[in-house]
Amino acid sequence: MTSTTIKIDVELRDRLNALKVHPRESYNEVIERLAEMVIDEEPLSEETIQRIEESLEDLRAGRVYTLEEVMAELKEE
């Protein structure tokens, strides 16, 4: 394995230290674990993205219900 040196702020180093699973975990292991966490193995489908956009439009247009309104509707059923 080849390695390189990078400069990071002391504050970031301290944050990386706080994220260690065990005291002897290397910064390389911490950074690798964090990098793996940000990769989404199941990206959103086009259909899901479209439904989210429709929901956002409903919110902007005021087509929303309060929790109380939903609960009242469910009691009626």
N, C-alpha and C positions, 0 to 999 in steps of 0.2 A: 504494500500500500504506500503510495506517495502522499506526502502531506505538504501543507503550506502554512504560512503564518499570516494571520489577519489581525488588524488592530480593532479593538472594541472599547467602548467607554467603560469605565469602572462600574457605573450603574448597571449596564447591561451584563457585565460579568457577574455582578451580585445577583441579578435576576436569574441568570443561568444556574448559579450555585443553588438558589432556592428551588429550582426545578429538578434538581438531581434526585433520582430515585434512591440512591445510596451514596454515601460520601465519596466513594472511589470511582463513581461514574465519571467518565471523561466528558469534556465539553463537546467533543465530536459525537459521542453517544446521545447527549442531550439534544444537540442541534439536529441530529439525524431523526430522533424520535419526534421532535416538533415538526420537521419537514414532512414526515410520513402522515402526521395528523391533519395537515392542510390539504392533502390530496383526497378528493372526493371520488371514491370507487364507484359510486352510483350517481352520476350527474342527472339533473332534472331532464325529463323528457320534454319534447316540444309541446305536448298536450298539457303537461303540468305547468310549464311556463305560460302558456296561453290562459289557463285557468287562473293563475296568479294575477296576470295582467287584467283579466276581467274582474277579479275581486277588488283590485286596486281602483279600477274605474267605478265600481259600485260604491266604494268608500268615498271617493271624490264627489260622487253625485249624491251622497247622503242616503243611499239605499242600504241602511243598516238597522239593526234592532238592538235594543238594550237587553241585558241579561234578564231583567224583570219581564220584558215583553215576551221573550222566548219562553221563560218559565210559565207565564200565564197561558200562553198558547199550548204548551205541553199539558198543562192541567186540564184544559178543555177537551183534549183528545181522549 
